[in-house]
C-alpha cells in the first residue's frame, strides 16, 4: 500500500501526494487514468511521474475536488491508487 506523504488544498483541488514531485524528471496527467479516477470521485485527476533512470510511471499525486473534504479525499485517493495498481 502506498502511503500518503502530504495533503494540501489549493484552488479547486485537494492534492493528495504519495511521492515527492522533485523525485521526477517528468510529471503527467495521463488520459488512461481518467476512468479509474472518475469511477471513484467525479472530477478527480491522477498525476504520474517518471524518473530519469526508469521507464515506469508511478502515481505521484491524486487531485480530488475540494468540496469532498480532506478526510474523504484521502480515502478516495487511496482507492484510486489501488485501482490503478491492481
N, C-alpha and C positions, 0 to 999 in steps of 0.2 A: 504494500500500500504506500502510495506517495504521500508524504506529509506536507501539510500547508506550512509555508515559511512566513507569509505575511498576508494581511487583508487590509486594503486601502480603498476608501471610497473617493472616487474622482469623477466629476461631471455627472454623467448619467449611469455610470457603471461602478460596481464593486469589483475591484481587481483582486482575485484570489491567486496569490503567487505560490507556485510549487517549487520553482527553481529561480535562481538569481539571473536576471536578464543579461548581466555583464558576463556571464559564462558563455554566451553565444556570439558567434560571428554574424549569424543571420536569424531574424525572427520574422515569422509569417503568420497570417491568419488564413489557414488553408480552407478551401471550399469543401473538401471531403469531411471536415469536422463539423460542418453546419448541422447535418442530420442528427448525429448523437447529441450535440449541444442543444439544439432546438427541441429534441424529444424530451429533454429534462426540464428546460427553462426557456420560455419564449424570449427571443432576442439575445440569447447567450452567444458568446464568441470564444473560440479557443485560439490561443497563441502558442505556436510551436517554435522551438529553437533548434539550430544545428551548430555544432561546434566545428572548429576548423579542421580537426583531425578525424571526424566521424561523419559517415553518410546518413546515419539515423537521425530522425527528428524526434524530439521529446516535447511533451507538454510543458510549456514554461508557465503559463497562467491561463485562467479561465475568467472571462468577464461576464458578470451577471448583472442584469438590470437593477438599478439602485432601489427600486420600490419593493424588492423582495426582502431586504433587510440583511444584515451581515451574517447572523446565525444560519438562516435559511440558505444564503448564498454559499456558505462554506459546505453545507450538506450537498447542495446541488452541484457544486464544482467537483467534489469528490465522486459523486455519482457519474458525472460526465467523464472524468478521467478513467473510472472503472470501465465504462462502456468502450472507450477508445482502446484501452489496454487489453481488453478481453478478446 
